């Protein structure tokens, strides 16, 4: 058993919490008397810890197996979205089959917390999922498409397919995120989703989409709004999240300057999610 750890400024706590939301193996420890926190991820395999280290720096060291057992015993509770979806951390097909029988009207999506990149538990992801369900109901019976910028675990794109999207394309600048997301596509037998490694700020839209979802930090959103305006159909819907309340006004104003009108703004905890369209 191994643990990856890194010292980080306390101003980055929100970013770390969103990055690893829903993973019971992730620990943040505040260091008394300092504006510093220690972030840790406990991993069963050394390679997993080293993959995190290659992206974020820090150190990897072995730990006693009994410490790992205590942390890995807990699987996050299912996330129920409207009456359509249930996001679970279970991998075992027997458990997934039992959940499908227990919830025959819901689509069961398996997103384990391994290397969590948006399991559905964080306020940013769960709110976008609720909005996505509503969009799918409005577009039921039509071959709607979905663009997922900053896909993370791929949960939004997978949910879009389950909800009736004809096609979805997603990207993330983090190669490790795409690696995990592709595993999730395979686990959920997803056929209509394509994922690629790409930096949103360098990416160039080649077509227009019915739904554009962007669960990104506010500074990336602000810079990417003009690209999203070029990537969305005139009748399309924009979903944005990953915005702290303190950053919401400037971020939404940047979206308005790019031509968007925000019709629904939801605040959950310290996070803001918004739904909009081209004006």
C-alpha positions in Angstrom: 0.0 0.0 0.0 1.2 3.5 -0.8 0.3 7.1 -0.1 1.0 10.1 -2.4 1.3 13.4 -0.4 2.0 17.0 -1.2 2.1 20.3 0.7 -0.2 23.0 -0.8 -1.3 26.5 -0.1 -4.6 26.7 1.7 -6.0 28.8 -1.1 -6.0 25.7 -3.3 -8.2 23.6 -0.9 -11.4 24.1 -3.1 -9.5 22.9 -6.2 -8.2 19.8 -4.5 -11.6 19.0 -3.0 -13.3 19.2 -6.4 -10.5 17.3 -8.1 -10.8 14.3 -5.8 -14.5 14.6 -4.7 -16.1 11.4 -3.7 -12.9 9.4 -3.1 -12.7 8.2 0.5 -9.0 7.6 0.1 -8.3 11.3 -0.3 -7.4 13.3 2.9 -6.7 17.0 3.4 -5.0 18.0 6.7 -4.6 21.6 7.7 -1.3 22.4 9.3 -1.8 24.6 12.4 -0.2 28.0 12.4 0.5 27.9 8.6 -1.4 28.8 5.5 -0.6 25.3 4.3 -2.4 22.0 3.9 -1.2 18.4 3.3 -3.1 16.6 0.6 -2.9 12.8 0.5 -4.2 10.0 -1.6 -3.9 6.4 -0.4 -3.4 3.9 -3.2 -3.3 0.1 -3.4 -0.8 0.1 -6.2 2.4 2.1 -6.4 1.9 3.0 -10.1 -1.4 4.7 -9.3 0.3 6.9 -6.7 3.2 7.6 -9.1 0.7 8.6 -11.8 -0.6 11.3 -9.4 2.9 12.3 -8.5 3.8 12.7 -12.2 0.9 15.2 -12.6 1.1 17.1 -9.3 4.6 16.5 -7.8 4.8 15.6 -4.2 6.2 12.3 -2.8 5.1 8.6 -2.7 5.8 6.4 0.2 4.7 2.9 1.4 2.2 2.6 4.3 1.0 -0.3 6.3 -1.8 -2.3 4.8 -4.1 -1.9 7.8 -4.2 1.9 7.3 -5.3 1.3 3.7 -8.0 -1.2 4.8 -9.6 1.4 7.1 -9.7 4.0 4.4 -10.9 1.9 1.5 -13.8 0.2 3.3 -16.2 2.9 2.6 -17.9 3.2 -0.8 -19.6 6.6 -1.4 -23.4 6.4 -1.3 -25.3 6.4 -4.6 -26.1 9.7 -6.2 -29.8 9.8 -7.4 -30.5 12.3 -10.1 -34.2 13.1 -10.6 -36.0 9.9 -11.4 -33.7 9.0 -14.3 -30.1 8.3 -13.0 -28.3 6.7 -10.2 -24.5 7.1 -10.0 -22.7 4.4 -7.9 -19.2 3.6 -6.9 -19.6 -0.2 -7.1 -17.7 -2.2 -9.8 -19.1 -5.6 -9.1 -21.6 -6.7 -11.8 -23.6 -8.6 -9.2 -24.2 -5.4 -7.2 -24.9 -3.4 -10.4 -27.5 -6.0 -11.5 -29.1 -5.8 -8.1 -29.3 -2.0 -8.3 -30.9 -2.2 -11.7 -33.6 -4.6 -10.4 -34.1 -2.3 -7.4 -34.3 0.8 -9.6 -35.9 -0.4 -12.9 -36.7 3.1 -14.1 -33.3 4.5 -13.5 -30.1 4.2 -15.6 -27.4 2.8 -13.3 -23.9 4.3 -14.0 -20.8 2.9 -12.4 -18.2 5.5 -11.6 -15.7 4.1 -9.0 -13.9 6.6 -6.9 -10.5 5.3 -8.2 -8.6 8.4 -9.2 -11.8 10.4 -8.9 -12.4 12.9 -11.6 -16.0 13.9 -10.9 -17.9 10.9 -9.4 -21.2 12.8 -9.2 -20.9 13.5 -5.5 -19.4 17.0 -5.8 -21.9 19.9 -6.0 -20.6 21.0 -9.4 -21.1 17.6 -11.0 -24.4 16.6 -9.4 -26.1 19.9 -10.3 -25.0 19.7 -13.9 -26.4 16.1 -14.0 -29.8 17.4 -12.8 -29.9 20.0 -15.5 -28.8 17.5 -18.1 -31.8 15.3 -17.2 -34.1 18.2 -17.7 -32.5 19.0 -21.1 -32.8 15.4 -22.2 -36.5 15.4 -21.4 -37.0 18.5 -23.4 -35.2 17.0 -26.4 -36.6 13.5 -26.1 -37.2 11.9 -29.5 -34.6 14.1 -31.2 -31.0 13.2 -32.2 -29.4 15.7 -29.8 -25.7 15.9 -29.3 -23.5 16.8 -26.4 -20.1 18.4 -25.9 -18.3 17.8 -22.6 -15.4 20.2 -21.9 -13.3 19.1 -19.0 -14.9 15.7 -19.0 -13.0 14.3 -15.9 -14.4 10.8 -15.2 -16.6 11.0 -18.3 -19.7 10.8 -16.1 -21.6 13.7 -17.9 -21.0 12.2 -21.3 -22.0 8.7 -20.2 -25.1 10.2 -18.6 -25.9 12.0 -21.8 -25.8 8.7 -23.8 -28.0 7.0 -21.2 -30.5 9.9 -21.5 -30.8 9.6 -25.2 -28.0 11.6 -26.8 -27.2 10.5 -30.3 -23.5 11.3 -29.8 -21.2 12.9 -27.3 -17.6 14.2 -27.5 -15.5 15.1 -24.5 -12.0 16.3 -23.7 -9.7 16.9 -20.8 -6.2 18.3 -20.7 -5.3 15.7 -18.1 -4.1 12.4 -19.8 -4.7 10.5 -16.5 -8.3 11.7 -16.5 -8.9 10.5 -20.0 -7.3 7.1 -19.1 -9.8 6.7 -16.2 -12.7 8.0 -18.3 -12.1 5.5 -21.1 -12.2 2.7 -18.4 -15.5 4.1 -17.3 -16.8 4.1 -20.8 -15.9 0.4 -21.2 -17.3 -0.5 -17.7 -20.6 1.1 -18.6 -20.6 -0.3 -22.2 -20.9 3.2 -23.6 -20.9 3.2 -27.5 -21.7 6.8 -28.5 -19.1 8.7 -26.6 -15.7 9.8 -27.9 -13.0 11.2 -25.5 -9.7 12.8 -26.3 -6.8 14.6 -24.5 -7.1 18.3 -25.4 -6.6 21.7 -23.7 -9.9 23.6 -23.9 -7.9 26.9 -24.3 -6.1 25.5 -27.4 -9.0 23.4 -28.8 -10.8 24.7 -31.9 -14.5 23.7 -32.3 -15.1 22.0 -35.7 -18.9 21.7 -35.4 -21.9 22.9 -33.3 -23.6 20.9 -30.6 -27.1 20.9 -29.0 -25.7 20.8 -25.4 -22.4 22.2 -24.3 -21.3 21.3 -20.7 -18.2 22.8 -19.2 -17.3 21.9 -15.6 -14.1 24.0 -15.3 -12.5 26.5 -13.1 -13.7 30.1 -13.5 -10.6 31.5 -15.1 -10.7 28.7 -17.8 -14.4 29.3 -18.4 -13.9 33.1 -18.8 -11.3 32.5 -21.5 -13.2 29.7 -23.2 -16.6 31.4 -23.5 -16.0 32.7 -27.1 -15.0 29.2 -28.2 -18.1 27.8 -26.6 -20.2 30.4 -28.3 -18.9 29.1 -31.6 -19.4 25.5 -30.6 -23.1 25.7 -29.6 -26.1 25.7 -31.9 -28.5 28.7 -31.9 -31.1 26.6 -30.2 -28.5 24.9 -27.9 -28.1 24.9 -24.1 -25.0 25.7 -22.2 -24.2 24.2 -18.8 -21.3 25.6 -16.8 -20.0 24.7 -13.3 -16.9 24.8 -11.2 -17.4 28.4 -10.2 -17.1 29.6 -6.6 -19.7 32.1 -5.3 -17.0 34.7 -4.9 -16.1 34.3 -8.6 -19.6 33.9 -10.1 -20.3 37.5 -11.0 -17.2 38.1 -13.0 -17.4 34.7 -14.6 -21.1 35.1 -15.7 -20.3 38.6 -17.0 -17.6 37.1 -19.2 -20.2 34.7 -20.5 -22.6 37.5 -21.2 -19.9 39.4 -23.1 -19.5 36.3 -25.3 -23.2 36.4 -26.2 -24.8 34.1 -23.6 -27.9 34.7 -21.6 -28.1 32.7 -18.3 -31.6 31.6 -17.5 -31.0 29.5 -14.4 -28.3 30.0 -11.7 -28.0 27.5 -8.9 -25.9 27.9 -5.8 -25.1 24.8 -3.7 -22.7 25.3 -0.8 -19.9 27.6 -2.1 -20.3 26.5 -5.7 -22.4 28.0 -8.6 -23.8 26.3 -11.7 -25.6 28.1 -14.5 -27.7 27.1 -17.5 -27.8 29.5 -20.5 -28.2 29.9 -24.2 -27.0 32.3 -26.9 -28.9 35.6 -26.8 
